[in-house]
């Protein structure tokens, strides 16, 4: 039996709790070819260059096994067309522009920032609910419900429907985990989830068209540059739910795990509220919610670090390895919120830079200080905690914490501040 490659070892759930020594070994060869023809890229400079390279496609129909797929975006999976992050220019640019208008700057500059006081209320309500509970699961009790509540509010989803969105998000995330089955089987399950979600979102769009509100769906239907087509609207909203929710769960869960392992930084955060801005950026470098991107394809022969990636072959960009590349970040395995030059790729880079980055940052900037200030003497029950098997969206499945008490809400934990701008 052939020995597993370094990347195959990274995919192995047995290495989920600490893949970073394997990432260091992977970086010794900036580009490695896997048995399936995928070219795995692990060094910072090469990853950033490919994220900006127009010869790299994000369209899944560029994959060799999908070469005979229908040519138009509208003929994507049942129920939903391809979302814009899985399209190439010019369609990507047109749809991203339409989606951005009601979501954030420059057209709607206050939407995400204006959510801070409400997010603080939700976060503190979730913390109130764990008072007297031993142990507390910071994933199930906090990190999971906060982002789905935020996404649903942003989209204008009725509160009673929020549990359905969590079920769809869970089912979808399983389909992007390569350890759960062959690609075609996972794609079939993904299509089923998207069909159900697409039907729901179409009905929700009908309701918002009849009675528009101050929400993203109404903005996509009636705002500047609107209306977006119903199919693309549903695809965009599904993207925000399925991609944005899970990555923010990971950011919060990985963030609290890191802080509990670094009690000196946790103490500083209680005393220095403004530390949260660089701290979140360092978390995005040190423990990125998305470990790698596997949905890129070379549209022509591309030379990467003296290796030629042939046309049509998949590219795997290992963001987590690039984020700890010692050629870019001094002492990269040290968690350092005082790092002054932190051009991390935790949100990717280039035209596909994370669409929901602003929302994820705000949620983490609200959530982590609230937990730091209100959980009295928290300590990990198990270290390392149990991890999800998914190697792409890596984070603890449960984060059990013992604590002495839950402190009352204070101005430090809840007050609205206008933070310094974050990079990117």
Secondary structure by P-SEA (a helix, b strand, c coil): cccccaaaaaacccccccaaaaaaaaaccccccccccbbbbccaaaaaaaaacccccccccccccccccccccccccccccccccccccaaaaaaaaaaaccccccccccccccaaaaaaaaaaaaaaaaccccccccccccccaaaaaaaaaaacccccaaaaaaaaaaaaaaaaccccccaaaaaaaaaaaaaaaaaaaaaaaaaaaacccccaaaaaaccccccccaaaaaaaaaaaaaaaaaaaaaaaaaaaaaaaacaaaaaaaaacccaaaaaaaaaaaaccccccccccccccccccccccccccbbbbbcaaaaaacccccccccccccccccccccccccccccccaaaaaaaaaaacaaaaaaccccccccccccccccccccccccccccccccccccccccccccccccccc
